[in-house]
Amino acid sequence: MQINRLIDHTLLKPDATQTQIDQVIDEALDNHFYSVMVNPYWVAHVHERVKGSDVLTACVIGFPLGATTTANKVAESREAIANGADELDMVINIGEMAGGREDVVAEDIRAVVETVHQAGKVVKVIIETALLSDEQIARASVLVADAGADFVKTSTGFASRGASVHDIEIIKEAVKGRIHIKAAGGIHTRQEAEALIKAGAERLGTSSSMAIIGKA
C-alpha cells in the first residue's frame, strides 16, 4: 500500500511559523504526500513551493469551529482558490447540525461546494464527528453527499477526539459509495492509519505523516 499518496500532510497550529511550514512542504515533496494542508494565510506560499511537483496545495475553510457565516466561507474559498488552493476542507455549521436544522447546514455546504466546483477544485466537508451522535454523523454525511461534495471528512483535529474506525463505518454505511471519505485527527501510527483505510477511508489528514511512513 502506497500510504504516502493517501496523506494530506497537515500543519494547522495557530503558532506555525514559516520555518515550520517550509519543513512540512519539504517533507511532502521528499515523500510524495498527496498534499500540504495549511490555514488560508499560507496557501500562496505553499502553492509557490510545490509548483510543478506531484504535491497539491490544500487548505481549511471556516476552520476550526464552522461557525462563520456562509458568505464568509464562500469568500474565504474564493480567495484560497485565487491564491492557488487545489483542495479545500470546509467545516459545517456544527451547532446547527447538533440542533437539527439540517436545511441550514445543507445550504451552507452547498454554497461552498458550488463555489469550489465552479473553479474546478476539490471540496471536502468536515462534520466533526466528536461533537455529533452516531445518528447525526450519518445524517450529516448524507447532507454532504447530497450537496455534491467530493469527500466527507471526520474531524478538524481540534475537538475532543479525532477520527475513529467506528466513525468511518457509520459514514461508509450512510453514503453508500456516493462520496469519498477522509479520516483526520488523532492518526499517529501506521497501524491506526491502516485500520481507518480498511474501514473505508480513502484519504488521511495527519501531522504525524513521517511517523506513519516510518521516517520519524
Biotite code that builds the C-alpha atoms (Angstrom):
import biotite.structure as struc

atoms = struc.array([
    struc.Atom([0.000, 0.000, 0.000], chain_id="A", res_id=1, res_name="MET", atom_name="CA", element="C"),
    struc.Atom([1.424, 3.397, -1.024], chain_id="A", res_id=2, res_name="GLN", atom_name="CA", element="C"),
    struc.Atom([0.113, 5.077, 2.076], chain_id="A", res_id=3, res_name="ILE", atom_name="CA", element="C"),
    struc.Atom([2.078, 8.276, 1.395], chain_id="A", res_id=4, res_name="ASN", atom_name="CA", element="C"),
    struc.Atom([-0.214, 9.027, -1.574], chain_id="A", res_id=5, res_name="ARG", atom_name="CA", element="C"),
    struc.Atom([-3.248, 8.957, 0.706], chain_id="A", res_id=6, res_name="LEU", atom_name="CA", element="C"),
    struc.Atom([-1.894, 11.587, 3.107], chain_id="A", res_id=7, res_name="ILE", atom_name="CA", element="C"),
    struc.Atom([-2.715, 15.280, 3.340], chain_id="A", res_id=8, res_name="ASP", atom_name="CA", element="C"),
    struc.Atom([0.405, 16.347, 5.275], chain_id="A", res_id=9, res_name="HIS", atom_name="CA", element="C"),
    struc.Atom([-1.037, 18.821, 7.740], chain_id="A", res_id=10, res_name="THR", atom_name="CA", element="C"),
    struc.Atom([0.081, 21.800, 9.812], chain_id="A", res_id=11, res_name="LEU", atom_name="CA", element="C"),
    struc.Atom([-2.805, 23.863, 11.194], chain_id="A", res_id=12, res_name="LEU", atom_name="CA", element="C"),
    struc.Atom([-1.422, 25.074, 14.523], chain_id="A", res_id=13, res_name="LYS", atom_name="CA", element="C"),
    struc.Atom([-2.095, 28.771, 15.098], chain_id="A", res_id=14, res_name="PRO", atom_name="CA", element="C"),
    struc.Atom([1.549, 29.403, 16.037], chain_id="A", res_id=15, res_name="ASP", atom_name="CA", element="C"),
    struc.Atom([3.041, 27.671, 12.979], chain_id="A", res_id=16, res_name="ALA", atom_name="CA", element="C"),
    struc.Atom([5.968, 29.683, 11.661], chain_id="A", res_id=17, res_name="THR", atom_name="CA", element="C"),
    struc.Atom([7.162, 29.907, 8.072], chain_id="A", res_id=18, res_name="GLN", atom_name="CA", element="C"),
    struc.Atom([10.144, 27.747, 9.016], chain_id="A", res_id=19, res_name="THR", atom_name="CA", element="C"),
    struc.Atom([7.769, 25.035, 10.239], chain_id="A", res_id=20, res_name="GLN", atom_name="CA", element="C"),
    struc.Atom([5.555, 25.386, 7.167], chain_id="A", res_id=21, res_name="ILE", atom_name="CA", element="C"),
    struc.Atom([8.626, 25.020, 4.956], chain_id="A", res_id=22, res_name="ASP", atom_name="CA", element="C"),
    struc.Atom([9.647, 21.873, 6.810], chain_id="A", res_id=23, res_name="GLN", atom_name="CA", element="C"),
    struc.Atom([6.220, 20.350, 6.145], chain_id="A", res_id=24, res_name="VAL", atom_name="CA", element="C"),
    struc.Atom([6.473, 21.330, 2.475], chain_id="A", res_id=25, res_name="ILE", atom_name="CA", element="C"),
    struc.Atom([9.946, 19.770, 2.201], chain_id="A", res_id=26, res_name="ASP", atom_name="CA", element="C"),
    struc.Atom([8.693, 16.566, 3.831], chain_id="A", res_id=27, res_name="GLU", atom_name="CA", element="C"),
    struc.Atom([5.759, 16.424, 1.448], chain_id="A", res_id=28, res_name="ALA", atom_name="CA", element="C"),
    struc.Atom([7.964, 16.952, -1.594], chain_id="A", res_id=29, res_name="LEU", atom_name="CA", element="C"),
    struc.Atom([10.563, 14.410, -0.457], chain_id="A", res_id=30, res_name="ASP", atom_name="CA", element="C"),
    struc.Atom([7.976, 11.742, 0.370], chain_id="A", res_id=31, res_name="ASN", atom_name="CA", element="C"),
    struc.Atom([5.358, 12.472, -2.302], chain_id="A", res_id=32, res_name="HIS", atom_name="CA", element="C"),
    struc.Atom([2.484, 13.060, 0.087], chain_id="A", res_id=33, res_name="PHE", atom_name="CA", element="C"),
    struc.Atom([-0.773, 13.883, -1.682], chain_id="A", res_id=34, res_name="TYR", atom_name="CA", element="C"),
    struc.Atom([-0.966, 17.468, -0.437], chain_id="A", res_id=35, res_name="SER", atom_name="CA", element="C"),
    struc.Atom([0.187, 20.030, 2.085], chain_id="A", res_id=36, res_name="VAL", atom_name="CA", element="C"),
    struc.Atom([-2.757, 21.145, 4.232], chain_id="A", res_id=37, res_name="MET", atom_name="CA", element="C"),
    struc.Atom([-2.466, 24.579, 5.835], chain_id="A", res_id=38, res_name="VAL", atom_name="CA", element="C"),
    struc.Atom([-4.506, 27.529, 7.048], chain_id="A", res_id=39, res_name="ASN", atom_name="CA", element="C"),
    struc.Atom([-5.541, 30.004, 4.306], chain_id="A", res_id=40, res_name="PRO", atom_name="CA", element="C"),
    struc.Atom([-2.800, 32.503, 5.146], chain_id="A", res_id=41, res_name="TYR", atom_name="CA", element="C"),
    struc.Atom([-0.134, 30.055, 3.946], chain_id="A", res_id=42, res_name="TRP", atom_name="CA", element="C"),
    struc.Atom([-1.800, 28.945, 0.703], chain_id="A", res_id=43, res_name="VAL", atom_name="CA", element="C"),
    struc.Atom([0.091, 31.241, -1.668], chain_id="A", res_id=44, res_name="ALA", atom_name="CA", element="C"),
    struc.Atom([3.405, 30.291, -0.078], chain_id="A", res_id=45, res_name="HIS", atom_name="CA", element="C"),
    struc.Atom([2.705, 26.561, -0.285], chain_id="A", res_id=46, res_name="VAL", atom_name="CA", element="C"),
    struc.Atom([1.431, 26.850, -3.856], chain_id="A", res_id=47, res_name="HIS", atom_name="CA", element="C"),
    struc.Atom([4.636, 28.580, -4.954], chain_id="A", res_id=48, res_name="GLU", atom_name="CA", element="C"),
    struc.Atom([6.830, 25.984, -3.261], chain_id="A", res_id=49, res_name="ARG", atom_name="CA", element="C"),
    struc.Atom([5.052, 22.878, -4.609], chain_id="A", res_id=50, res_name="VAL", atom_name="CA", element="C"),
    struc.Atom([4.512, 24.184, -8.144], chain_id="A", res_id=51, res_name="LYS", atom_name="CA", element="C"),
    struc.Atom([5.498, 21.610, -10.747], chain_id="A", res_id=52, res_name="GLY", atom_name="CA", element="C"),
    struc.Atom([5.530, 18.714, -8.260], chain_id="A", res_id=53, res_name="SER", atom_name="CA", element="C"),
    struc.Atom([3.060, 15.907, -7.570], chain_id="A", res_id=54, res_name="ASP", atom_name="CA", element="C"),
    struc.Atom([2.084, 17.570, -4.267], chain_id="A", res_id=55, res_name="VAL", atom_name="CA", element="C"),
    struc.Atom([-1.113, 19.633, -4.175], chain_id="A", res_id=56, res_name="LEU", atom_name="CA", element="C"),
    struc.Atom([-1.950, 22.718, -2.120], chain_id="A", res_id=57, res_name="THR", atom_name="CA", element="C"),
    struc.Atom([-4.836, 22.273, 0.334], chain_id="A", res_id=58, res_name="ALA", atom_name="CA", element="C"),
    struc.Atom([-6.387, 24.481, 2.985], chain_id="A", res_id=59, res_name="CYS", atom_name="CA", element="C"),
    struc.Atom([-9.187, 24.661, 5.523], chain_id="A", res_id=60, res_name="VAL", atom_name="CA", element="C"),
    struc.Atom([-12.273, 26.902, 5.333], chain_id="A", res_id=61, res_name="ILE", atom_name="CA", element="C"),
    struc.Atom([-14.409, 28.112, 8.268], chain_id="A", res_id=62, res_name="GLY", atom_name="CA", element="C"),
    struc.Atom([-11.889, 26.378, 10.486], chain_id="A", res_id=63, res_name="PHE", atom_name="CA", element="C"),
    struc.Atom([-11.967, 25.035, 13.148], chain_id="A", res_id=64, res_name="PRO", atom_name="CA", element="C"),
    struc.Atom([-15.422, 25.915, 14.504], chain_id="A", res_id=65, res_name="LEU", atom_name="CA", element="C"),
    struc.Atom([-17.548, 26.084, 11.356], chain_id="A", res_id=66, res_name="GLY", atom_name="CA", element="C"),
    struc.Atom([-19.424, 28.978, 12.933], chain_id="A", res_id=67, res_name="ALA", atom_name="CA", element="C"),
    struc.Atom([-18.593, 31.705, 10.423], chain_id="A", res_id=68, res_name="THR", atom_name="CA", element="C"),
    struc.Atom([-21.319, 32.800, 8.028], chain_id="A", res_id=69, res_name="THR", atom_name="CA", element="C"),
    struc.Atom([-21.877, 31.144, 4.686], chain_id="A", res_id=70, res_name="THR", atom_name="CA", element="C"),
    struc.Atom([-20.871, 34.361, 2.929], chain_id="A", res_id=71, res_name="ALA", atom_name="CA", element="C"),
    struc.Atom([-17.555, 34.327, 4.790], chain_id="A", res_id=72, res_name="ASN", atom_name="CA", element="C"),
    struc.Atom([-16.915, 30.678, 3.890], chain_id="A", res_id=73, res_name="LYS", atom_name="CA", element="C"),
    struc.Atom([-17.620, 31.421, 0.238], chain_id="A", res_id=74, res_name="VAL", atom_name="CA", element="C"),
    struc.Atom([-15.331, 34.466, 0.255], chain_id="A", res_id=75, res_name="ALA", atom_name="CA", element="C"),
    struc.Atom([-12.612, 32.522, 2.053], chain_id="A", res_id=76, res_name="GLU", atom_name="CA", element="C"),
    struc.Atom([-12.915, 29.759, -0.538], chain_id="A", res_id=77, res_name="SER", atom_name="CA", element="C"),
    struc.Atom([-12.634, 32.179, -3.453], chain_id="A", res_id=78, res_name="ARG", atom_name="CA", element="C"),
    struc.Atom([-9.539, 33.822, -2.001], chain_id="A", res_id=79, res_name="GLU", atom_name="CA", element="C"),
    struc.Atom([-7.898, 30.463, -1.278], chain_id="A", res_id=80, res_name="ALA", atom_name="CA", element="C"),
    struc.Atom([-8.530, 29.314, -4.847], chain_id="A", res_id=81, res_name="ILE", atom_name="CA", element="C"),
    struc.Atom([-7.146, 32.603, -6.211], chain_id="A", res_id=82, res_name="ALA", atom_name="CA", element="C"),
    struc.Atom([-4.025, 32.016, -4.101], chain_id="A", res_id=83, res_name="ASN", atom_name="CA", element="C"),
    struc.Atom([-3.530, 28.528, -5.543], chain_id="A", res_id=84, res_name="GLY", atom_name="CA", element="C"),
    struc.Atom([-5.504, 26.054, -3.412], chain_id="A", res_id=85, res_name="ALA", atom_name="CA", element="C"),
    struc.Atom([-6.336, 22.796, -5.192], chain_id="A", res_id=86, res_name="ASP", atom_name="CA", element="C"),
    struc.Atom([-8.433, 21.281, -2.418], chain_id="A", res_id=87, res_name="GLU", atom_name="CA", element="C"),
    struc.Atom([-10.495, 22.979, 0.292], chain_id="A", res_id=88, res_name="LEU", atom_name="CA", element="C"),
    struc.Atom([-11.713, 21.352, 3.513], chain_id="A", res_id=89, res_name="ASP", atom_name="CA", element="C"),
    struc.Atom([-14.679, 23.269, 4.945], chain_id="A", res_id=90, res_name="MET", atom_name="CA", element="C"),
    struc.Atom([-16.246, 22.849, 8.389], chain_id="A", res_id=91, res_name="VAL", atom_name="CA", element="C"),
    struc.Atom([-20.033, 22.527, 8.562], chain_id="A", res_id=92, res_name="ILE", atom_name="CA", element="C"),
    struc.Atom([-22.112, 24.640, 10.909], chain_id="A", res_id=93, res_name="ASN", atom_name="CA", element="C"),
    struc.Atom([-21.744, 22.134, 13.746], chain_id="A", res_id=94, res_name="ILE", atom_name="CA", element="C"),
    struc.Atom([-24.124, 23.891, 16.120], chain_id="A", res_id=95, res_name="GLY", atom_name="CA", element="C"),
    struc.Atom([-26.930, 23.932, 13.589], chain_id="A", res_id=96, res_name="GLU", atom_name="CA", element="C"),
    struc.Atom([-26.305, 20.245, 12.822], chain_id="A", res_id=97, res_name="MET", atom_name="CA", element="C"),
    struc.Atom([-26.414, 19.395, 16.527], chain_id="A", res_id=98, res_name="ALA", atom_name="CA", element="C"),
    struc.Atom([-29.604, 21.454, 16.814], chain_id="A", res_id=99, res_name="GLY", atom_name="CA", element="C"),
    struc.Atom([-31.308, 19.601, 13.991], chain_id="A", res_id=100, res_name="GLY", atom_name="CA", element="C"),
    struc.Atom([-31.526, 22.465, 11.490], chain_id="A", res_id=101, res_name="ARG", atom_name="CA", element="C"),
    struc.Atom([-30.424, 20.362, 8.553], chain_id="A", res_id=102, res_name="GLU", atom_name="CA", element="C"),
    struc.Atom([-31.743, 22.772, 5.918], chain_id="A", res_id=103, res_name="ASP", atom_name="CA", element="C"),
    struc.Atom([-29.382, 25.486, 7.183], chain_id="A", res_id=104, res_name="VAL", atom_name="CA", element="C"),
    struc.Atom([-26.450, 23.071, 7.264], chain_id="A", res_id=105, res_name="VAL", atom_name="CA", element="C"),
    struc.Atom([-27.193, 21.843, 3.747], chain_id="A", res_id=106, res_name="ALA", atom_name="CA", element="C"),
    struc.Atom([-27.426, 25.363, 2.348], chain_id="A", res_id=107, res_name="GLU", atom_name="CA", element="C"),
    struc.Atom([-24.085, 26.299, 3.928], chain_id="A", res_id=108, res_name="ASP", atom_name="CA", element="C"),
    struc.Atom([-22.379, 23.240, 2.449], chain_id="A", res_id=109, res_name="ILE", atom_name="CA", element="C"),
    struc.Atom([-23.935, 23.684, -0.975], chain_id="A", res_id=110, res_name="ARG", atom_name="CA", element="C"),
    struc.Atom([-22.795, 27.294, -1.287], chain_id="A", res_id=111, res_name="ALA", atom_name="CA", element="C"),
    struc.Atom([-19.162, 26.344, -0.727], chain_id="A", res_id=112, res_name="VAL", atom_name="CA", element="C"),
    struc.Atom([-19.369, 23.234, -2.907], chain_id="A", res_id=113, res_name="VAL", atom_name="CA", element="C"),
    struc.Atom([-20.761, 25.260, -5.806], chain_id="A", res_id=114, res_name="GLU", atom_name="CA", element="C"),
    struc.Atom([-18.079, 27.923, -5.399], chain_id="A", res_id=115, res_name="THR", atom_name="CA", element="C"),
    struc.Atom([-15.246, 25.398, -5.313], chain_id="A", res_id=116, res_name="VAL", atom_name="CA", element="C"),
    struc.Atom([-16.582, 23.260, -8.157], chain_id="A", res_id=117, res_name="HIS", atom_name="CA", element="C"),
    struc.Atom([-17.090, 26.300, -10.387], chain_id="A", res_id=118, res_name="GLN", atom_name="CA", element="C"),
    struc.Atom([-13.333, 26.734, -10.150], chain_id="A", res_id=119, res_name="ALA", atom_name="CA", element="C"),
    struc.Atom([-12.731, 23.059, -10.918], chain_id="A", res_id=120, res_name="GLY", atom_name="CA", element="C"),
    struc.Atom([-11.305, 22.330, -7.479], chain_id="A", res_id=121, res_name="LYS", atom_name="CA", element="C"),
    struc.Atom([-11.996, 19.638, -4.861], chain_id="A", res_id=122, res_name="VAL", atom_name="CA", element="C"),
    struc.Atom([-14.024, 20.216, -1.690], chain_id="A", res_id=123, res_name="VAL", atom_name="CA", element="C"),
    struc.Atom([-14.057, 18.084, 1.437], chain_id="A", res_id=124, res_name="LYS", atom_name="CA", element="C"),
    struc.Atom([-16.600, 18.725, 4.181], chain_id="A", res_id=125, res_name="VAL", atom_name="CA", element="C"),
    struc.Atom([-15.664, 18.303, 7.846], chain_id="A", res_id=126, res_name="ILE", atom_name="CA", element="C"),
    struc.Atom([-18.569, 17.170, 10.022], chain_id="A", res_id=127, res_name="ILE", atom_name="CA", element="C"),
    struc.Atom([-16.667, 16.981, 13.373], chain_id="A", res_id=128, res_name="GLU", atom_name="CA", element="C"),
    struc.Atom([-17.761, 13.523, 14.496], chain_id="A", res_id=129, res_name="THR", atom_name="CA", element="C"),
    struc.Atom([-16.626, 14.074, 18.090], chain_id="A", res_id=130, res_name="ALA", atom_name="CA", element="C"),
    struc.Atom([-19.451, 16.569, 18.592], chain_id="A", res_id=131, res_name="LEU", atom_name="CA", element="C"),
    struc.Atom([-22.249, 14.568, 16.954], chain_id="A", res_id=132, res_name="LEU", atom_name="CA", element="C"),
    struc.Atom([-24.211, 11.447, 17.852], chain_id="A", res_id=133, res_name="SER", atom_name="CA", element="C"),
    struc.Atom([-23.963, 8.389, 15.617], chain_id="A", res_id=134, res_name="ASP", atom_name="CA", element="C"),
    struc.Atom([-27.308, 9.293, 14.052], chain_id="A", res_id=135, res_name="GLU", atom_name="CA", element="C"),
    struc.Atom([-26.168, 12.864, 13.446], chain_id="A", res_id=136, res_name="GLN", atom_name="CA", element="C"),
    struc.Atom([-22.920, 11.611, 11.870], chain_id="A", res_id=137, res_name="ILE", atom_name="CA", element="C"),
    struc.Atom([-24.944, 9.534, 9.431], chain_id="A", res_id=138, res_name="ALA", atom_name="CA", element="C"),
    struc.Atom([-27.338, 12.377, 8.663], chain_id="A", res_id=139, res_name="ARG", atom_name="CA", element="C"),
    struc.Atom([-24.528, 14.893, 8.207], chain_id="A", res_id=140, res_name="ALA", atom_name="CA", element="C"),
    struc.Atom([-22.738, 12.521, 5.847], chain_id="A", res_id=141, res_name="SER", atom_name="CA", element="C"),
    struc.Atom([-25.860, 12.211, 3.716], chain_id="A", res_id=142, res_name="VAL", atom_name="CA", element="C"),
    struc.Atom([-26.203, 16.009, 3.599], chain_id="A", res_id=143, res_name="LEU", atom_name="CA", element="C"),
    struc.Atom([-22.601, 16.294, 2.405], chain_id="A", res_id=144, res_name="VAL", atom_name="CA", element="C"),
    struc.Atom([-23.133, 13.667, -0.291], chain_id="A", res_id=145, res_name="ALA", atom_name="CA", element="C"),
    struc.Atom([-26.426, 15.268, -1.369], chain_id="A", res_id=146, res_name="ASP", atom_name="CA", element="C"),
    struc.Atom([-24.665, 18.634, -1.711], chain_id="A", res_id=147, res_name="ALA", atom_name="CA", element="C"),
    struc.Atom([-22.272, 17.114, -4.243], chain_id="A", res_id=148, res_name="GLY", atom_name="CA", element="C"),
    struc.Atom([-19.051, 17.455, -2.259], chain_id="A", res_id=149, res_name="ALA", atom_name="CA", element="C"),
    struc.Atom([-16.085, 15.263, -3.166], chain_id="A", res_id=150, res_name="ASP", atom_name="CA", element="C"),
    struc.Atom([-15.331, 13.972, 0.341], chain_id="A", res_id=151, res_name="PHE", atom_name="CA", element="C"),
    struc.Atom([-16.918, 13.806, 3.749], chain_id="A", res_id=152, res_name="VAL", atom_name="CA", element="C"),
    struc.Atom([-14.239, 14.276, 6.408], chain_id="A", res_id=153, res_name="LYS", atom_name="CA", element="C"),
    struc.Atom([-14.449, 13.208, 10.028], chain_id="A", res_id=154, res_name="THR", atom_name="CA", element="C"),
    struc.Atom([-12.692, 15.854, 12.074], chain_id="A", res_id=155, res_name="SER", atom_name="CA", element="C"),
    struc.Atom([-10.760, 19.079, 12.455], chain_id="A", res_id=156, res_name="THR", atom_name="CA", element="C"),
    struc.Atom([-8.281, 17.614, 14.926], chain_id="A", res_id=157, res_name="GLY", atom_name="CA", element="C"),
    struc.Atom([-9.228, 20.442, 17.292], chain_id="A", res_id=158, res_name="PHE", atom_name="CA", element="C"),
    struc.Atom([-12.133, 18.730, 19.092], chain_id="A", res_id=159, res_name="ALA", atom_name="CA", element="C"),
    struc.Atom([-12.001, 16.236, 21.976], chain_id="A", res_id=160, res_name="SER", atom_name="CA", element="C"),
    struc.Atom([-11.004, 13.432, 19.623], chain_id="A", res_id=161, res_name="ARG", atom_name="CA", element="C"),
    struc.Atom([-10.241, 12.759, 16.005], chain_id="A", res_id=162, res_name="GLY", atom_name="CA", element="C"),
    struc.Atom([-11.303, 10.010, 13.625], chain_id="A", res_id=163, res_name="ALA", atom_name="CA", element="C"),
    struc.Atom([-12.279, 6.533, 14.754], chain_id="A", res_id=164, res_name="SER", atom_name="CA", element="C"),
    struc.Atom([-12.928, 3.323, 12.852], chain_id="A", res_id=165, res_name="VAL", atom_name="CA", element="C"),
    struc.Atom([-16.497, 3.495, 14.176], chain_id="A", res_id=166, res_name="HIS", atom_name="CA", element="C"),
    struc.Atom([-16.945, 6.943, 12.581], chain_id="A", res_id=167, res_name="ASP", atom_name="CA", element="C"),
    struc.Atom([-15.733, 5.666, 9.226], chain_id="A", res_id=168, res_name="ILE", atom_name="CA", element="C"),
    struc.Atom([-18.051, 2.676, 9.383], chain_id="A", res_id=169, res_name="GLU", atom_name="CA", element="C"),
    struc.Atom([-21.053, 4.931, 10.074], chain_id="A", res_id=170, res_name="ILE", atom_name="CA", element="C"),
    struc.Atom([-20.140, 7.302, 7.256], chain_id="A", res_id=171, res_name="ILE", atom_name="CA", element="C"),
    struc.Atom([-19.495, 4.478, 4.783], chain_id="A", res_id=172, res_name="LYS", atom_name="CA", element="C"),
    struc.Atom([-22.865, 2.904, 5.505], chain_id="A", res_id=173, res_name="GLU", atom_name="CA", element="C"),
    struc.Atom([-24.640, 6.264, 5.251], chain_id="A", res_id=174, res_name="ALA", atom_name="CA", element="C"),
    struc.Atom([-23.154, 7.442, 1.953], chain_id="A", res_id=175, res_name="VAL", atom_name="CA", element="C"),
    struc.Atom([-23.199, 4.053, 0.194], chain_id="A", res_id=176, res_name="LYS", atom_name="CA", element="C"),
    struc.Atom([-20.303, 4.812, -2.140], chain_id="A", res_id=177, res_name="GLY", atom_name="CA", element="C"),
    struc.Atom([-21.649, 8.166, -3.339], chain_id="A", res_id=178, res_name="ARG", atom_name="CA", element="C"),
    struc.Atom([-18.739, 10.167, -1.954], chain_id="A", res_id=179, res_name="ILE", atom_name="CA", element="C"),
    struc.Atom([-15.137, 9.669, -0.830], chain_id="A", res_id=180, res_name="HIS", atom_name="CA", element="C"),
    struc.Atom([-14.227, 9.557, 2.871], chain_id="A", res_id=181, res_name="ILE", atom_name="CA", element="C"),
    struc.Atom([-11.347, 11.313, 4.630], chain_id="A", res_id=182, res_name="LYS", atom_name="CA", element="C"),
    struc.Atom([-10.251, 10.445, 8.152], chain_id="A", res_id=183, res_name="ALA", atom_name="CA", element="C"),
    struc.Atom([-8.452, 13.153, 10.107], chain_id="A", res_id=184, res_name="ALA", atom_name="CA", element="C"),
    struc.Atom([-7.381, 13.916, 13.647], chain_id="A", res_id=185, res_name="GLY", atom_name="CA", element="C"),
    struc.Atom([-5.569, 11.657, 16.083], chain_id="A", res_id=186, res_name="GLY", atom_name="CA", element="C"),
    struc.Atom([-3.889, 9.467, 13.454], chain_id="A", res_id=187, res_name="ILE", atom_name="CA", element="C"),
    struc.Atom([-0.416, 8.899, 14.849], chain_id="A", res_id=188, res_name="HIS", atom_name="CA", element="C"),
    struc.Atom([0.742, 5.454, 13.721], chain_id="A", res_id=189, res_name="THR", atom_name="CA", element="C"),
    struc.Atom([0.722, 3.309, 10.598], chain_id="A", res_id=190, res_name="ARG", atom_name="CA", element="C"),
    struc.Atom([-1.447, 0.790, 12.432], chain_id="A", res_id=191, res_name="GLN", atom_name="CA", element="C"),
    struc.Atom([-4.090, 3.451, 13.114], chain_id="A", res_id=192, res_name="GLU", atom_name="CA", element="C"),
    struc.Atom([-3.873, 4.687, 9.534], chain_id="A", res_id=193, res_name="ALA", atom_name="CA", element="C"),
    struc.Atom([-4.279, 1.210, 8.059], chain_id="A", res_id=194, res_name="GLU", atom_name="CA", element="C"),
    struc.Atom([-7.273, 0.457, 10.313], chain_id="A", res_id=195, res_name="ALA", atom_name="CA", element="C"),
    struc.Atom([-9.032, 3.605, 9.072], chain_id="A", res_id=196, res_name="LEU", atom_name="CA", element="C"),
    struc.Atom([-8.247, 2.776, 5.450], chain_id="A", res_id=197, res_name="ILE", atom_name="CA", element="C"),
    struc.Atom([-9.531, -0.759, 5.913], chain_id="A", res_id=198, res_name="LYS", atom_name="CA", element="C"),
    struc.Atom([-12.762, 0.670, 7.340], chain_id="A", res_id=199, res_name="ALA", atom_name="CA", element="C"),
    struc.Atom([-13.262, 2.815, 4.244], chain_id="A", res_id=200, res_name="GLY", atom_name="CA", element="C"),
    struc.Atom([-11.144, 5.988, 4.467], chain_id="A", res_id=201, res_name="ALA", atom_name="CA", element="C"),
    struc.Atom([-9.623, 6.971, 1.121], chain_id="A", res_id=202, res_name="GLU", atom_name="CA", element="C"),
    struc.Atom([-7.605, 9.940, 2.365], chain_id="A", res_id=203, res_name="ARG", atom_name="CA", element="C"),
    struc.Atom([-5.905, 10.720, 5.671], chain_id="A", res_id=204, res_name="LEU", atom_name="CA", element="C"),
    struc.Atom([-5.292, 14.091, 7.270], chain_id="A", res_id=205, res_name="GLY", atom_name="CA", element="C"),
    struc.Atom([-2.433, 13.985, 9.746], chain_id="A", res_id=206, res_name="THR", atom_name="CA", element="C"),
    struc.Atom([0.515, 15.905, 11.144], chain_id="A", res_id=207, res_name="SER", atom_name="CA", element="C"),
    struc.Atom([2.161, 12.563, 12.007], chain_id="A", res_id=208, res_name="SER", atom_name="CA", element="C"),
    struc.Atom([2.804, 11.637, 8.396], chain_id="A", res_id=209, res_name="SER", atom_name="CA", element="C"),
    struc.Atom([6.522, 10.996, 8.904], chain_id="A", res_id=210, res_name="MET", atom_name="CA", element="C"),
    struc.Atom([5.855, 8.567, 11.755], chain_id="A", res_id=211, res_name="ALA", atom_name="CA", element="C"),
    struc.Atom([3.178, 6.800, 9.730], chain_id="A", res_id=212, res_name="ILE", atom_name="CA", element="C"),
    struc.Atom([5.614, 6.153, 6.869], chain_id="A", res_id=213, res_name="ILE", atom_name="CA", element="C"),
    struc.Atom([8.327, 5.105, 9.317], chain_id="A", res_id=214, res_name="GLY", atom_name="CA", element="C"),
    struc.Atom([10.637, 8.122, 8.959], chain_id="A", res_id=215, res_name="LYS", atom_name="CA", element="C"),
    struc.Atom([10.084, 9.969, 12.238], chain_id="A", res_id=216, res_name="ALA", atom_name="CA", element="C"),
])
